[in-house]
Amino acid sequence: MPVTTELVVELDEKDCESILSLVDELKGTVDKIDGDAVEVVEKACINRLPRHLIEGLVAYRRDGRTNGLLFVRGIPDSIVAFRVPTPTSIGTRPYPDVGDLLLLAVGSHLGTPFSWSSYQDGRLIQDIIPVAEFSNDQVSMSSTTELVLHVDAAFSMATPDYLGFIGIRPGAHPVPTYLSALCDVDLEGGWSSVLFRPTEARDCNRGEDADVTSEFMPVLYGNGAHPYMNFDPVYFEFPDPDVAVAVSELHNRLVSVRQEVCLSPGEMCFVDNRRVAHGRPAFTAALDGTDRYVRRACFAVSERHLAGTLEPTTLLLP
């Protein structure tokens, strides 16, 4: 059973009034989300967010060993929900809107948001929605196939430190997000030792004619008692059979401790992307504007490991 200690920040009516007043101001000055807009949001948030929210974010950032998850609750669902139908394709909704600005205002206290120019038209705040053409793929826009537990951008110098999610609509039949914390997995017994050694991880997320690329990194790294993980068993394969077996065992153990979370409209969840894997069950999408709708952003504690590739004006990687 999961034992992860999650942090929860509950916002009261006064807190919400303060935050929404800030967001209303930002709506009048931010017409797109890029590097300049992020700076505007960060400056506007100074001494404006509720003190106990800031304290919760600081506590979460400093204690990643046990607090792999942070929930922020209390925003009235009428503020973010049902204003627009759930999109059925990418790039068709108003951007930015209240949900984007809420996620950015809170998440910017954990790190700098960033993304990739090739992903969802280069938007820093992405839509997690079912899209028909991706229904069977291992991506956040799929539906008919289970999204296998993974961490974003595994085996990469651009691995996000945190992922931020905000609920917009649960859907007529709510679909949960799977969350599995590595600290809940028993790594004792010798089976995991091979995962701490640098190993070849072949990127199999490429076309048939593309060159096979490999990274040489450990699957588990950092403090042996509280490690981080490079984990994406769908997009990476491991030529070393001992590593392949251990990765399969790690996947099974992560599945055994996973939690199911359905975000309410306005509820935010922040995930330590190096310690908590996420996924989602298969579901039947209606594609009629009523489907599950979540938004997400990636955050980096430091931009230094992205230096040379991150475009500062857009905060996008190539």
C-alpha positions as CSV (number, residue, x, y, z in Angstrom):
1,M,0.0,0.0,0.0
2,P,1.2,3.5,-0.7
3,V,2.8,5.3,2.2
4,T,3.8,8.5,0.5
5,T,3.3,11.6,2.7
6,E,1.5,14.1,0.5
7,L,1.3,17.7,1.3
8,V,-2.1,19.4,1.0
9,V,-2.6,23.2,1.0
10,E,-6.3,24.2,1.6
11,L,-7.3,27.6,0.4
12,D,-10.1,29.5,2.2
13,E,-12.4,32.1,0.7
14,K,-10.1,35.0,1.6
15,D,-7.1,33.1,0.0
16,C,-9.1,32.6,-3.2
17,E,-10.2,36.2,-3.4
18,S,-6.5,37.3,-3.2
19,I,-5.3,34.8,-5.8
20,L,-8.2,35.5,-8.2
21,S,-7.6,39.2,-7.9
22,L,-4.0,38.6,-8.9
23,V,-5.1,36.4,-11.8
24,D,-7.5,39.1,-13.0
25,E,-4.7,41.6,-13.1
26,L,-2.5,39.2,-15.0
27,K,-5.3,38.6,-17.6
28,G,-5.1,42.3,-18.4
29,T,-1.3,42.2,-19.1
30,V,-0.5,38.7,-20.3
31,D,-1.7,37.9,-23.7
32,K,0.6,35.0,-24.3
33,I,2.9,32.8,-22.1
34,D,6.5,33.1,-23.0
35,G,9.7,34.1,-21.1
36,D,8.6,37.7,-20.7
37,A,5.2,36.7,-19.4
38,V,6.7,34.3,-16.9
39,E,8.8,37.2,-15.6
40,V,5.7,39.4,-15.3
41,V,3.9,36.6,-13.4
42,E,6.8,36.0,-11.0
43,K,7.2,39.7,-10.2
44,A,3.4,40.1,-9.7
45,C,3.3,37.1,-7.3
46,I,5.8,38.6,-4.9
47,N,4.0,39.1,-1.5
48,R,0.7,38.4,-3.2
49,L,0.1,34.7,-2.7
50,P,-1.2,33.5,0.7
51,R,1.6,32.9,3.2
52,H,0.6,29.4,4.0
53,L,0.6,28.5,0.3
54,I,4.2,29.8,0.0
55,E,5.2,27.8,3.1
56,G,3.6,24.7,1.7
57,L,5.5,25.1,-1.6
58,V,8.8,25.7,0.3
59,A,8.2,22.6,2.5
60,Y,7.4,20.5,-0.6
61,R,10.5,21.7,-2.5
62,R,12.8,20.9,0.5
63,D,11.5,17.5,1.4
64,G,11.2,15.5,-1.9
65,R,12.1,12.2,-0.2
66,T,8.6,11.8,1.4
67,N,6.6,14.6,-0.1
68,G,6.5,13.5,-3.7
69,L,3.1,15.1,-4.1
70,L,1.6,18.4,-3.3
71,F,-2.1,19.3,-3.7
72,V,-3.5,22.8,-3.7
73,R,-7.3,22.8,-3.1
74,G,-10.0,25.3,-2.6
75,I,-10.3,27.3,-5.8
76,P,-14.0,27.4,-6.7
77,D,-14.7,25.1,-9.5
78,S,-16.9,27.7,-11.3
79,I,-13.7,29.8,-11.9
80,V,-12.0,27.3,-14.2
81,A,-14.7,24.7,-15.2
82,F,-17.1,24.6,-18.1
83,R,-16.0,27.9,-19.6
84,V,-15.1,26.2,-22.8
85,P,-15.8,22.6,-24.0
86,T,-13.0,20.1,-23.7
87,P,-11.1,20.6,-27.0
88,T,-10.9,17.7,-29.4
89,S,-7.7,18.9,-31.0
90,I,-4.6,20.9,-29.9
91,G,-4.3,24.7,-30.3
92,T,-8.1,25.5,-30.5
93,R,-8.8,26.9,-27.1
94,P,-8.3,30.5,-25.7
95,Y,-4.7,30.7,-24.4
96,P,-3.9,31.9,-21.8
97,D,-6.9,31.7,-19.6
98,V,-7.6,31.5,-15.9
99,G,-6.4,27.9,-15.5
100,D,-3.1,28.6,-17.3
101,L,-2.4,31.7,-15.1
102,L,-3.3,29.9,-11.9
103,L,-1.0,27.0,-12.6
104,L,1.8,29.4,-13.7
105,A,1.4,31.7,-10.6
106,V,1.7,28.8,-8.2
107,G,4.1,26.6,-10.1
108,S,6.6,29.4,-10.7
109,H,7.5,29.2,-7.0
110,L,8.9,25.7,-7.7
111,G,10.9,26.5,-10.8
112,T,10.9,27.9,-14.3
113,P,8.3,26.5,-16.7
114,F,9.7,25.1,-20.0
115,S,8.6,22.9,-22.8
116,W,9.6,21.8,-26.4
117,S,8.9,23.7,-29.6
118,S,7.7,20.5,-31.2
119,Y,5.1,19.7,-28.5
120,Q,1.6,21.2,-28.7
121,D,2.5,24.1,-30.8
122,G,5.2,25.1,-28.3
123,R,2.7,26.0,-25.5
124,L,4.2,26.1,-22.0
125,I,0.8,25.0,-20.6
126,Q,-0.3,21.9,-22.4
127,D,-3.8,20.3,-22.7
128,I,-4.2,16.7,-21.5
129,I,-7.2,15.7,-23.5
130,P,-8.2,12.8,-25.7
131,V,-7.5,13.4,-29.4
132,A,-8.8,10.9,-31.9
133,E,-5.6,10.6,-34.0
134,F,-3.5,9.8,-31.0
135,S,-6.0,7.4,-29.3
136,N,-3.7,4.4,-29.4
137,D,-0.4,6.1,-28.8
138,Q,1.7,6.3,-25.6
139,V,1.1,10.0,-25.2
140,S,-1.1,12.1,-22.9
141,M,-3.6,12.6,-25.7
142,S,-4.4,8.9,-26.0
143,S,-7.5,7.2,-24.6
144,T,-8.1,3.7,-25.8
145,T,-4.7,2.4,-24.5
146,E,-3.3,2.6,-21.0
147,L,-0.7,5.2,-20.5
148,V,2.0,3.2,-18.9
149,L,3.7,4.6,-15.7
150,H,6.7,6.7,-16.6
151,V,8.6,9.9,-15.8
152,D,8.6,12.7,-18.4
153,A,11.8,13.0,-20.5
154,A,13.6,10.1,-18.9
155,F,17.3,9.6,-19.7
156,S,17.6,13.2,-20.7
157,M,19.4,16.3,-19.5
158,A,16.0,18.1,-19.9
159,T,14.1,15.9,-17.4
160,P,11.6,18.2,-15.6
161,D,12.0,18.5,-11.8
162,Y,8.3,19.0,-11.3
163,L,5.1,18.6,-13.2
164,G,2.1,20.7,-12.4
165,F,-1.4,19.7,-13.2
166,I,-4.7,21.6,-12.8
167,G,-8.1,20.0,-13.2
168,I,-10.5,21.7,-15.6
169,R,-13.2,19.1,-16.0
170,P,-13.4,15.5,-14.6
171,G,-15.5,14.2,-17.4
172,A,-18.9,12.5,-17.3
173,H,-17.1,9.3,-16.2
174,P,-14.0,10.6,-14.2
175,V,-10.7,9.1,-15.4
176,P,-8.0,9.0,-12.8
177,T,-4.3,9.8,-13.1
178,Y,-2.0,7.0,-11.7
179,L,0.7,8.2,-9.4
180,S,3.4,5.9,-8.1
181,A,6.1,7.1,-5.7
182,L,9.5,5.4,-5.7
183,C,9.8,5.8,-1.9
184,D,6.9,3.4,-1.6
185,V,8.8,0.7,-3.5
186,D,10.9,-1.9,-1.5
187,L,14.3,-1.7,-3.2
188,E,15.9,-4.2,-0.7
189,G,16.9,-7.7,-1.6
190,G,19.6,-7.1,-4.3
191,W,17.3,-7.1,-7.3
192,S,17.6,-3.3,-7.7
193,S,21.4,-3.0,-7.5
194,V,21.9,-3.3,-11.2
195,L,19.7,-0.3,-11.8
196,F,22.2,2.0,-10.0
197,R,24.9,1.3,-12.6
198,P,25.2,3.3,-15.8
199,T,23.6,1.2,-18.5
200,E,22.7,1.5,-22.2
201,A,19.1,2.7,-22.7
202,R,18.0,2.7,-26.3
203,D,15.5,5.2,-27.4
204,C,12.9,3.2,-29.4
205,N,10.5,6.2,-29.9
206,R,11.7,6.7,-33.4
207,G,10.7,5.9,-36.9
208,E,11.8,2.7,-38.6
209,D,14.3,4.5,-40.8
210,A,15.7,6.7,-38.0
211,D,19.1,6.0,-36.4
212,V,18.9,4.2,-33.1
213,T,20.2,6.4,-30.3
214,S,21.3,5.4,-26.9
215,E,21.9,7.1,-23.6
216,F,24.3,5.7,-20.9
217,M,22.7,6.5,-17.6
218,P,21.6,4.6,-14.5
219,V,17.9,3.9,-14.1
220,L,18.1,4.8,-10.4
221,Y,20.6,7.4,-9.2
222,G,21.4,9.8,-6.3
223,N,21.1,8.8,-2.7
224,G,20.7,5.0,-2.5
225,A,18.1,5.3,0.3
226,H,16.0,7.9,-1.5
227,P,17.0,7.7,-5.2
228,Y,15.7,9.4,-8.3
229,M,14.7,7.5,-11.4
230,N,14.9,7.4,-15.1
231,F,11.9,5.4,-15.9
232,D,10.1,5.0,-19.2
233,P,9.7,1.3,-20.0
234,V,7.7,1.9,-23.3
235,Y,10.1,4.4,-25.0
236,F,13.4,2.8,-23.8
237,E,14.7,-0.7,-24.1
238,F,17.8,-2.2,-22.4
239,P,20.2,-4.5,-24.2
240,D,21.6,-5.8,-20.8
241,P,19.2,-8.6,-19.9
242,D,19.8,-8.2,-16.2
243,V,18.8,-4.5,-16.4
244,A,15.7,-5.4,-18.5
245,V,14.5,-7.9,-15.9
246,A,15.1,-5.4,-13.1
247,V,13.2,-2.6,-15.0
248,S,10.3,-5.0,-15.4
249,E,10.4,-5.7,-11.7
250,L,10.5,-2.0,-10.9
251,H,7.5,-1.5,-13.1
252,N,5.5,-4.2,-11.4
253,R,6.4,-2.8,-8.0
254,L,5.4,0.8,-9.0
255,V,2.1,-0.6,-10.3
256,S,1.5,-2.3,-6.9
257,V,1.8,1.0,-5.0
258,R,0.1,3.3,-7.4
259,Q,-2.6,5.8,-6.3
260,E,-5.5,7.0,-8.3
261,V,-6.2,10.7,-8.3
262,C,-9.1,12.5,-10.0
263,L,-8.5,16.3,-9.9
264,S,-11.5,18.5,-9.3
265,P,-11.9,21.7,-11.3
266,G,-9.4,24.2,-9.9
267,E,-7.5,21.6,-7.9
268,M,-3.8,21.6,-8.5
269,C,-1.3,18.7,-8.1
270,F,2.5,19.0,-8.3
271,V,4.5,15.9,-8.9
272,D,8.2,15.4,-8.3
273,N,9.0,14.0,-11.7
274,R,12.2,12.4,-10.6
275,R,10.6,10.4,-7.8
276,V,7.0,9.8,-8.8
277,A,5.9,8.0,-12.0
278,H,2.6,8.9,-13.6
279,G,0.2,7.2,-16.0
280,R,-3.5,6.7,-16.8
281,P,-5.9,3.9,-17.5
282,A,-7.5,3.3,-20.9
283,F,-11.0,4.9,-21.3
284,T,-13.6,5.6,-23.9
285,A,-13.5,9.2,-25.1
286,A,-16.8,10.8,-26.1
287,L,-15.0,13.6,-28.1
288,D,-18.0,15.8,-27.7
289,G,-16.6,18.5,-25.4
290,T,-17.4,16.7,-22.2
291,D,-14.3,14.5,-21.8
292,R,-11.7,14.7,-19.0
293,Y,-9.7,17.8,-19.2
294,V,-6.4,18.5,-17.3
295,R,-3.7,21.0,-18.0
296,R,0.0,20.5,-17.3
297,A,3.3,22.3,-17.2
298,C,6.9,21.2,-16.7
299,F,9.2,23.1,-14.2
300,A,13.0,23.2,-13.8
301,V,14.5,24.1,-10.5
302,S,17.5,25.5,-12.3
303,E,17.9,26.4,-16.0
304,R,21.6,25.7,-15.9
305,H,21.3,22.1,-17.1
306,L,19.3,23.4,-20.1
307,A,21.8,26.1,-20.9
308,G,22.7,26.3,-24.6
309,T,19.4,24.7,-25.7
310,L,16.7,26.7,-24.0
311,E,15.5,29.7,-25.9
312,P,15.2,32.4,-23.2
313,T,12.5,34.4,-24.9
314,T,10.2,31.4,-25.4
315,L,11.4,29.0,-22.7
316,L,11.3,26.3,-25.3
317,L,13.7,23.5,-26.2
318,P,14.2,22.5,-29.8
